[in-house]
Amino acid sequence: MENNFQSTTEYVASEELMASVNVAIALKKPLLIKGEPGTGKTMLAQAVANSLGLKLIIWNVKSTTKAQDGLYMYDTIQRLYDGQFGEEGVDDIARYIKLGKLGEAFESEEQVVLLIDEIDKADLEFPNDLLWELDQMEFYIHETKRTVTAKKRPIVIITSNAEKELPDAFLRRCIFHYIEFPNKELMEEIVKTHFPNVEGNLLKNAMDTFYWIRDMRDVRKKPSTSELIDWINALQIAGIPADKIRAELPFVGVVVKKDEDLETVKHYV
């Protein structure tokens, strides 16, 4: 397969995730990624860019974001300001057209990776408003009567935290992958990319305790991969003996972030 994505030294991907990325690239479809917080959804786009030697463009979606924002913006205020002060070229509307992140990806001379991050934060119409552009890889600038067509089709990765249901028409156009929380074997690989020389007993005891906390039914905010990595770092820096990790839960606030969850965990110690 051309443009074959593989795990990098900074990002360990499962075989299933690598296959989904490569299928999306081969079929020239957006890849929609879901998964609980801390499973590396956002970091995946950087890993794909690094693996393939491509530039990454990030479009961070907010509750106020409109699809138009990703295409282009017409700065009427700057044009009006320039006109009042007699600036030259004010009749050239193209000077006041600024491409958005999708527009940047289309205009790039080289293929890029475009991350549309947390698409479900925007309103329900947002995904549908992008259907034409993502299908046809082009959009029209009304003010200059110019069509912007992708010079190189970007690799589009879209993340969702499942805060809202996405429209069926949008889902049909995507390759979908749900990133499962890593099992202990994969998690060990992930940790060792950050700490290749971590002491074996410390790693085992920290991971056993971490998954013990995650398996507690009453813990509402399950700790994520990034929190385990921070915890192991703290344990190493402080020189905590491996046999004290489960018994004393040192620096447990690095892993457990809610008061009620902290009480639950301490209750079982």
Disulfide bonds with the S-S distance in Angstrom:
none
